[in-house]
């Protein structure tokens, strides 16, 4: 029984330490994982797993190892910020896959990047015909950035000389049926104002699952009873 309790405590401690390390390393490690971030993540995961289950290892040794890898990763991040040359050495550099509409087979061969992978990356950006692409770049975090040929680019309001309107950041007012008081206060809104807007629609807060003020200050509400009796995708 004591062994089980020990494992539970060690596992819980490992999770807390991982959350702390993730906060220290920053959001970029999660959202834009470079080669350095990938290696760091695997190493930290291995150390945390040993901390949780390997009772033959002293937890102080594992904790020291975790601190060293975390500090090393932070130092490398600072060095990468200071020096472009070191950043390329530590995290890698982008590689061109398509240039001037032509696929660079040699670059793809060096990167061991298949045509299937390129097609998949292009489809993820809504491009199903490779001839639409002027440039494609494999970034150091593994994503593919694409510049379409001029004739295949979307027309913008500026191209059409249409008037543009300033957009605001969306503000979530209600989530999961609960009013987000902090968002109301930070945007100069009140609970009374929200109640009145819902009354105009014949609703009250208890009817609302999700509510947001959009980019044009329009109000959008999703109600618990939305009239959909037969969902298309039903689990």
N, C-alpha and C positions, 0 to 999 in steps of 0.2 A: 504493500500500500504506500509506503514511504517513497518507493521508487517512482510510482505513478505521480504522486504529488510533486516530487522533484522535477519530473519531466514537464508537468503542467507549468510550474513556476519558471523553469528555464525557457520554455517555449514562449510564454507570455512576455518574459523579459526580452527575448530575442525580437519579438514583434515590436515592442516599444522602442528598442534600440534602432531597428530598421526605420521606423517612422521618424525618429530623431535624426538619423543620418540622412534620410531623404530630404528633410527640411533643411539641413545644413548644406547639402549638395545643390539644392535649388530645383526649380521646376524644369529648367532646360534639360537636366539629366533624363527626365522622364519623357518630355515632349519631343526633343531633338537629340536622340541618342547617337553619339559619334562612336568611333572605334574605342576611344579612351573611356567613354561612359559605359560601353558594352563590357569591356574588361573589368572596370570598377564594379559594375553591377553583379557580374558573375562571382567575383572574388568576395564581395560583401555578402552575397547570398550563401556562398559556401561556408563562410565564417559563422553566419547566423544559424545555419543548419547544424553545424557542429556544436554551437552554444546550446541549441535546443535539445539535441539528442545524444551527443557524444559525452558520456559521463566520465570517460577516461582522461579527457582534456580538462585542465584547470580553467575555470571560467575567467580568471584574471588574465591568463595568457591569451585567450580568445578575445577578451575585451581590449587588450593592448594591441592585438593584431587589427581589430576593427578600427581603433583610433588611428593607427598608423596609415591604413589604406584610405581612411576618410580625409585625414590631413594632407596626405600625398595628392589625392584627387583635387582638393581645394587649391593647393599650391600650384598644381599643373594648370588649373583653370585660370589662376591669376597670371601665371607666366604666359599662357595663351592669349590673354587679353592685352598684355604688354607688347608682345612680339608676334608679328604676322608670320615670320619664318618659323618660330617655335610652334605657333598654332597649327601650321600645316604639318609639321613634324609629329606633333602630339595627336591631332585629330584627323589628319588626312586633308586632302584637297579635292574640290569638285573635278569631275572628268566629263568631257564632252562625248556624247554618244551619237548625236546627229548634228551636222554642221552644214549650213547652206542647203538643207533638204536632203543631204546625203548621209547615209548610215556609215559610221566609222567602224568597220569590222575589226580593225587591228586594236582599237581601244577597247572594244567589247571583249575581244579575246583575252587581252591582258587582264581585264577586270573579272574574267570568267562570268560575264553577264550575257545571258542568252536572249535571243530574239523573242522568245515566249515571255520572258520577264519584262522586256521593253514594251511589248504589246499590252501586257496586263497593266503596266504603269500608265500607259497612254489612255487605255480604256477607263482607268480610274479618274482621269481628267476629262472624260467625255469625248475623247478623240478615238475614232474607230478606223480612220484611214491615215496611215503613216505619212502619206504624201501631203497632208495638211501641215506638217511640222517643219519649221525652219531651223530651230535649234532645240536640242534636248540635252540636259545636263544632269548627270548623276551626282547629287550632292553628297557631302561627307557624312550625312546622317542616313543615307540610304534612299532618300526620296528622289524623284525625278522632276525637275523643273522644265517647263516647256514654253517655247515661244512659237506661236502659230505663224504661218505665212500670212502676209498682209491681206490677201484676198479671203482668207478664212477667219480673220479676227472679227469679233463681235462689234457691231456699230454701237457707239456710245451717244449719250445726250450731247456731248461736246461736238461729235461729228455731225449730228443733226441740227446743231445750233439751237438746241432746246434749253429752256431755262431750268437751272438746277435749284433744288431747295436744300437748305442746311438740314442735316440729320442729327438727331440727338441719340444718345446711348439708351437702349431699352432699359426700362425700370420694372422689375418684377414686383408686383403689389401683393399678390396672393399666390401661395404655393402649397399644394396638398390641402387646400381649404383653410390655411392659416394666413392671416394678414401679416405681412412683413413690415412691422412698425418702423424699423430702422430705415428702410428704404423710403417710406412715406416722409419721415422727418428730414432725411438728408436731401430730399427734393422739394421741400416746402409744401408738402401735401398733408392732408389731415384725414383722420378716420371719418369725420363728418362728410367731407367731400366725396370720399369713396362710397359711403352709404348712399349719398344723394345720386351719384352716377348709376349705381345699381338699381335704385328705386325707379329712375327714369326708364330702365329696361324691364321693370316689373320683377326684379330679383332682389335677393339679399345675400349677405356674405356667406351664409350657410349653404347657398345654392352653388357656389363657385368652387371649382376644383383648382383652376389656375387663372391668374389675371396679370396682364402686363400692359404698361404704357409703351407703345412702339416708337420707332425712330421719327415718326411725324407727329408724335404726341397723341396718336390715336389709341383708344382703349380696346383691348381684345380680351374677351373672357371665354373660358371653357367651363361649361357647367357639368355637374354630376349627371343630371338628366338631360342628355343631349339629343334624345329622340332616335338614337341608333339602336334598334332592337336586334338586328342581325349583323354583327360585325363581319367583315370579309375574312379577317384572320382571327380565328377563335381557337384558343388553346384547349 
